[in-house]
Amino acid sequence: MPRDSSREQPQWRFARHSALTARQLLRAYALLCLFSTAIAAGFALRGYWYIPVFSFAELSLVALALLYYLRHARDYEQIALRDGLLVVEQVSAGRCRRSSFAPWRARVVVPQGPRQLIRIGDGMTEVDVGALATPERRLQVAHELCALLPRPGS
């Protein structure tokens, strides 16, 4: 039976799981600012002028943490077989790093412990993948990749 060339090529994607959208997060921060400023203003009116200073410092630190969170909210890693190549794409804070391997030369190292990542290499380049996945998912994907890729020397 002839192979269907339109068949979807295998791919695996690991992404961050965000509980809130950017809009929801900004609304929550605005609400926090409103309450904190109202409380700080009440203390300032009673003569405790240093309370608004601490409130401003707190809100500034929370803003920095939220900016960091939003910057990394769309991070992902993707492994795919495309056009005869094993392509690993890693996006972190909007920066994309792409590595390509010939499937017959690619070597996949299966993680042995819960903190180990999947290592894909060809002797010249190595990439660690799976930082955004659970240990179980990393193990599953590594085994699927090993089963899919041709063995060296065959």
C-alpha positions in Angstrom: 0.0 0.0 0.0 1.5 3.4 -0.9 2.3 5.8 1.9 0.2 8.9 2.2 2.7 11.9 1.8 0.2 14.2 3.4 0.4 12.2 6.7 1.2 14.3 9.6 4.8 14.1 10.8 5.4 13.3 14.4 6.0 16.1 16.9 6.1 16.7 20.6 5.5 20.0 22.3 6.3 21.0 25.9 4.8 24.3 27.1 4.3 26.2 30.3 0.8 25.9 31.9 -0.5 29.3 32.8 -3.4 29.5 35.1 -4.2 33.2 34.2 -4.2 35.1 31.0 -2.2 38.2 30.7 -5.3 40.4 31.0 -6.5 38.5 34.1 -3.0 38.9 35.7 -2.9 42.7 34.9 -6.4 43.1 36.4 -5.4 41.3 39.6 -2.3 43.5 39.8 -4.4 46.7 39.3 -6.7 45.5 42.1 -3.7 44.8 44.4 -2.3 48.3 43.6 -5.7 49.9 44.4 -6.0 48.2 47.8 -2.4 48.7 48.8 -2.5 52.4 47.8 -5.7 52.9 49.8 -4.3 51.3 52.9 -1.0 53.2 52.5 -2.9 56.5 52.1 -4.8 55.8 55.2 -1.7 55.3 57.2 0.0 58.4 55.6 -3.0 60.5 56.7 -2.4 59.3 60.3 1.2 60.4 60.1 2.9 57.1 59.3 4.6 58.4 56.1 6.9 55.5 55.8 4.1 53.0 55.1 3.5 54.3 51.6 7.3 53.9 50.9 7.1 50.2 51.8 3.9 49.8 49.9 5.5 51.3 46.8 8.5 49.0 47.2 6.2 46.0 47.5 4.2 46.9 44.4 7.4 47.5 42.4 8.8 44.1 43.4 5.5 42.4 42.5 5.5 44.3 39.1 9.0 43.0 38.4 7.9 39.4 39.2 4.8 39.7 37.0 6.9 41.1 34.1 9.3 38.1 34.4 6.3 35.7 34.5 4.7 37.3 31.5 8.0 37.3 29.6 8.2 33.5 30.0 4.5 32.6 29.9 4.8 31.6 26.2 8.0 29.6 26.5 7.9 26.2 24.8 10.1 23.4 23.5 9.2 21.3 20.4 10.7 18.2 18.9 9.5 17.4 15.4 10.4 15.2 12.4 10.2 17.6 9.4 11.4 17.1 5.9 13.8 14.3 6.8 15.3 16.2 9.8 14.8 15.9 13.5 14.2 19.6 14.5 14.4 20.8 18.1 13.0 24.2 18.7 13.3 26.0 22.1 11.7 29.3 22.8 12.5 31.2 26.0 11.5 34.8 26.6 10.8 35.3 22.9 14.2 34.0 21.8 14.2 31.0 19.5 16.9 28.4 19.4 16.6 25.8 16.7 18.8 22.7 16.2 18.5 20.2 13.4 19.8 16.6 13.3 19.9 13.9 10.7 17.6 11.2 12.1 20.1 8.4 11.3 22.8 10.2 13.2 20.8 11.5 16.1 21.3 9.9 19.4 18.6 10.2 22.1 19.7 9.7 25.8 16.7 8.7 27.9 16.6 10.5 31.3 17.5 8.1 34.1 16.2 10.3 37.0 13.4 12.7 37.6 15.6 15.8 37.2 17.4 14.7 34.0 16.3 16.0 30.7 16.2 14.3 27.3 19.5 14.8 25.5 19.6 14.7 21.7 22.8 14.9 19.9 24.8 13.8 16.8 28.3 13.9 18.1 28.9 17.6 17.2 25.8 19.3 18.8 23.9 18.3 21.9 20.6 19.8 23.1 18.8 19.1 26.4 15.0 19.1 26.1 12.1 18.7 28.4 12.6 21.4 31.1 8.9 22.3 30.7 7.6 18.7 31.0 7.0 16.3 33.9 9.5 13.5 34.4 6.9 11.0 33.2 6.3 12.9 30.0 10.0 13.3 29.3 10.5 9.5 29.7 7.5 8.8 27.4 8.7 11.1 24.7 12.3 9.8 24.9 11.1 6.2 24.4 8.8 7.3 21.5 11.7 9.1 19.9 14.1 6.1 20.4 11.5 3.8 18.8 10.9 6.2 15.9 14.5 7.0 14.9 16.5 4.5 12.9 19.3 2.8 14.9 22.8 3.8 14.0 24.4 1.3 11.7 21.1 -0.2 10.4 
